[in-house]
Amino acid sequence: MNFSDSFKQTNSLCRLSACGEFVANAVSFRLLVREVKSLQIIQIYTCLDTVQHVEWSPDSCFILCGMFKRGCVQVWSIENPEWKCKIDEGSAGLIDVCWSPDSRHVLTTADFNLRITVWSLVNKSVSYIKYPKKASKVLDFTEDGKYLALAERRDCKDCISVFVCSDWELIKHFEVATNDLAGICWSPDGRALCVWDSLLDCKILLYSPDGLCLSSYVPYQHALGIKTVAWSPSSQFLAIGCYDEQVRVLNHITWKTVAEFHHPASIESQDTQIIYREAEKKLQLRDQRFSLQDISTKCPQSKYEVVEEMPVHIKTVKADTETANPKLGIGVLSWSSDNKYLVTRNDNMPNCLWIWDIRKLQLCVILIQAEPVRCAEWDPAHPRLAVCTGNNKLYLWSLPGCVSVEVPTDTGIQITSLQWNPTSHSLLLRGKDQFCLAFLEADEEF
């Protein structure tokens, strides 16, 4: 594995394009676009104000910069640097912006969720969608890009509107049986729309695109409810992470539970799982290769050890249930690209990742890190997991085992988030104000 030099960026605003050929990063009011292979700058764009949001178009031909304080969006073309576009919401304000799947329309959300505006980059037409609900995930596109589902609130009732993305025509509108809708998500095949209630009501609803309720699932009542939801890539399974520290997996035929995964604080026996624990080795002053300054600034070296002695006690953090969004329940829930594995993290066990084998419906691997897990992301092409914990190390898991890779100290980067290149040949490593790329060799197992 090779690492690039580190480059400056602001507020972790650094993104890889969908084609995997470009990487863009914002530095204050400037946007820089580089080629991934050479990291040479190919474009520099100057924005009207400090950039607060960066997003590539799905076809990688355009990139937008959101400046929410100013209430405007600027769109730039990679192929034609002379072409540019400015979208100004004016007095309505701006709190969110995203691309449509066709890469030729931009959707902006006004302050207080007053409306969603669809701006065409082709004919400059403008369409308005009223009554969007204020929720964590208020809209979602089908994977084929044909339809948009939008959560709305009308007459004190939650509703779903389905639009055709070709002309933004409303084709279906129906009420949903939620008290306070919190999010929506299409299945990858577009045959089912998942709707979940707020954390005060643990309820999942499945609807067909024409508004027919396929199923209603309530795992328990009178306690904090759903925290995370994730469809499997094949649409065969729906994973639901709740505040009760359990994951429930539903099948797509009967919408019944096929598995419930628990996250105990103590592992009493080693039945099917392999437990990896990160073991740190701190630098010693008697080592002549390092000075006192090196020891105080360098992160300790680490490697993974297989834990065989039982029981294993996992470090837990006491959640403050009197505050909003307590550190409790399933905060990370993600499927591998081949549909075979599911990674989870119980937020009151922040140092631990659980990897489940969906073929056997049982626990496969437990990763116990020395520091709380900041980000975990699957390789888009292989069953390989990349993890970072806010230090200068990159952790990789695959079936052969685990490795801890130290980023060269001259980069000075402390990795807080990461992103796989869609080609799976490289990783974007982001710190607070720096980023670098990690390049994997074609024959590397990890």
PEVENSUL-V654628 format. One record per pair of residues at least 12 apart in sequence whose ideal C-beta (glycine too) atoms are under 7 Angstrom apart, sorted by the first residue. I is the first residue (numbers start at 1). J is the second residue. Records with the same first field share a line. If there is no record, write none. Layout:
BEGIN
I = J + J
END
This chain:
BEGIN
1 = 405 + 438 + 439 + 440 + 444
2 = 439
3 = 407 + 408 + 411 + 436 + 438
4 = 39 + 436 + 437
5 = 411 + 436
6 = 411 + 412 + 413 + 434 + 435 + 436
7 = 25 + 434 + 435 + 436
8 = 27 + 433 + 434
9 = 25 + 26 + 27 + 433 + 434 + 435
10 = 26 + 27 + 28 + 433
12 = 416 + 417 + 430
13 = 25 + 26 + 51 + 54
14 = 428 + 430 + 435
15 = 54 + 55 + 56
16 = 419 + 421 + 428
17 = 56 + 60
18 = 56 + 58 + 60 + 422
19 = 60
20 = 36 + 421 + 422 + 423
21 = 35 + 36 + 60
22 = 34 + 35 + 36 + 60 + 78
23 = 36 + 428
24 = 54 + 56 + 63
25 = 435
26 = 51 + 54 + 65
28 = 50
29 = 46 + 47 + 49 + 50 + 51
30 = 44 + 45 + 46 + 47
31 = 45 + 47 + 51 + 54 + 65
32 = 44
33 = 78
36 = 421 + 426 + 437
43 = 78 + 81
45 = 76
47 = 65 + 67 + 74
48 = 67 + 70 + 72 + 74
49 = 67 + 69 + 70
50 = 67
51 = 65 + 67
52 = 66 + 67 + 68
53 = 65 + 66 + 97
55 = 98 + 99
57 = 99 + 103
58 = 99 + 101 + 103
59 = 103
61 = 77 + 78 + 79 + 103
62 = 75 + 76 + 77 + 78 + 103
63 = 76 + 78
64 = 97 + 106
66 = 94 + 97
68 = 94 + 95
71 = 88 + 89 + 90 + 93 + 94
72 = 86 + 87 + 88 + 89 + 94
73 = 87 + 97 + 106 + 108
74 = 86
75 = 106 + 121
85 = 121
87 = 106 + 108 + 119
89 = 108 + 110
92 = 110 + 111 + 114
93 = 110 + 111
94 = 108 + 110
95 = 109 + 111
96 = 109
100 = 165
101 = 141 + 145 + 165
102 = 145 + 165
104 = 120 + 121 + 122
105 = 118 + 119 + 120 + 121
106 = 119 + 121
109 = 132
113 = 132 + 133 + 134
115 = 128 + 129 + 130 + 132
116 = 129 + 132
118 = 168
127 = 168
129 = 150
131 = 152 + 153 + 154
132 = 150 + 152
133 = 151 + 152 + 153 + 158 + 181
135 = 151 + 181 + 182 + 183
136 = 182 + 183
137 = 183 + 184 + 185
138 = 150 + 151
140 = 184 + 185 + 186
142 = 186 + 190
143 = 186 + 188 + 190
144 = 190
145 = 165
146 = 164 + 165
147 = 162 + 163 + 164 + 165 + 190 + 209
148 = 163 + 165
149 = 162 + 184 + 186 + 193
150 = 163
151 = 181 + 184
157 = 175
158 = 175 + 176 + 178 + 181
159 = 173 + 174 + 175 + 176
160 = 174 + 176 + 184 + 193 + 207
161 = 173
162 = 209
172 = 209 + 210 + 211
174 = 211
176 = 195 + 205 + 207
177 = 205 + 216
178 = 195 + 197 + 203 + 205
179 = 197 + 198 + 201
180 = 197 + 198
181 = 195 + 197
182 = 196 + 197 + 198
183 = 196 + 229
185 = 229 + 231
187 = 231 + 235
188 = 231 + 233 + 235
189 = 235
191 = 235
192 = 206 + 208 + 214
193 = 207 + 209
194 = 206 + 229 + 238
195 = 207
196 = 226 + 229
197 = 225
199 = 224 + 225 + 226 + 227 + 243
200 = 225
201 = 225
202 = 218 + 219 + 220 + 221 + 225 + 226 + 242
203 = 216 + 218
204 = 217 + 226 + 240
206 = 255
214 = 255
215 = 255
217 = 250 + 255
219 = 242 + 248
220 = 244
223 = 243 + 244
224 = 243
225 = 242 + 243
226 = 240 + 242
227 = 241 + 242 + 243 + 329 + 330 + 331
228 = 241 + 330 + 331 + 333
230 = 333 + 334 + 335
232 = 335 + 339
233 = 335 + 337 + 339
234 = 339
235 = 252
236 = 251 + 252
237 = 249 + 250 + 251 + 252 + 358
238 = 250
239 = 333 + 342
241 = 329 + 330 + 333 + 344
242 = 329 + 330
243 = 328 + 329
244 = 329
245 = 263 + 329 + 330 + 346
246 = 260 + 261 + 262
247 = 261 + 330 + 333 + 344
248 = 260
258 = 361
259 = 361
261 = 344 + 356
263 = 346 + 349 + 354
265 = 313 + 314 + 316 + 349
266 = 311 + 313
267 = 310 + 311 + 312
268 = 310 + 311
269 = 310
270 = 310
272 = 362 + 363
273 = 363 + 364 + 365 + 366
274 = 306 + 365
275 = 306 + 307 + 312 + 366 + 368
276 = 304 + 306 + 365 + 367 + 368 + 402
277 = 304 + 305 + 307 + 368
278 = 302 + 304 + 368 + 369 + 370 + 404
279 = 302 + 303 + 305
280 = 300 + 302 + 370
281 = 300 + 301 + 302
282 = 300
283 = 295 + 298 + 300
298 = 409
299 = 391 + 392 + 393
301 = 406
302 = 370 + 393 + 404
303 = 404
304 = 402 + 404
314 = 349 + 352 + 368
315 = 349 + 351
316 = 348 + 349
317 = 348 + 350
319 = 348
327 = 347 + 348
328 = 347 + 348
329 = 346 + 347
330 = 344 + 346
331 = 345 + 347
332 = 344 + 345 + 376
334 = 376 + 378
336 = 378 + 383
337 = 378 + 379 + 380 + 381
338 = 383
339 = 358
340 = 357 + 358 + 359 + 383
341 = 355 + 356 + 357 + 358 + 364 + 383
342 = 356 + 358
343 = 355 + 376 + 385
345 = 373
350 = 372 + 373
351 = 368 + 369 + 371 + 372 + 373
352 = 366 + 367 + 368
353 = 367 + 373 + 376 + 387
354 = 366
365 = 397
367 = 397 + 402
369 = 389
371 = 389 + 390 + 391
372 = 389
373 = 387 + 389
374 = 388 + 389 + 390 + 416 + 417
375 = 388 + 417 + 418
377 = 418 + 419 + 420
379 = 420 + 424
380 = 420 + 422 + 424
381 = 424
382 = 424
383 = 398 + 399
384 = 396 + 398 + 446
385 = 397
386 = 418 + 420 + 427
388 = 415 + 416 + 417 + 418
390 = 414 + 415 + 416
391 = 414 + 415
392 = 406 + 407 + 409 + 413 + 414 + 415
393 = 405 + 406 + 407
394 = 407 + 415 + 429 + 438
396 = 446
398 = 445 + 446
400 = 445
403 = 446
407 = 429 + 436
411 = 436
412 = 434
413 = 429 + 431 + 434 + 436
414 = 431 + 432
415 = 429 + 430 + 431
416 = 430 + 431 + 432
417 = 430
418 = 430
425 = 439 + 440
426 = 438 + 439 + 440
END
